[in-house]
Amino acid sequence: MEIYLHYDNTISDLGGRPRAPIPPISVSQFGHTFTFPDYLAENSVEILSDDVVVFSSIIAEDGTVIIPESLTGEYTLVLHFGDNVYSAEVLF
């Protein structure tokens, strides 16, 4: 399944709004495994439940992040890419 992470200026500390819309980032989800584009390797991701971080990880060199099987239900996936923050709702 393809998931689109959208730029979230409500979480970012940059202040102000960009002049042009920032395009979403496409991520593949298969079960509890996410595959990010290779250029995002070494960036951090978090899984949130009601704004509380329940899991965090660094994207591996091959672009993958494996979420624990114990997490089930609806969560928010947050990607920290440089100074930008992207997010999407995900279901396990």
Secondary structure, DSSP 8 states (H G I E B T S, - for coil): -EEEEEE-TTT-SS-S--SS----EEEEEETTEEE--GGGTT-EEEEEETTEEEEEEE--TTSEEE--TT--SEEEEEEEETTEEEEEEEE-
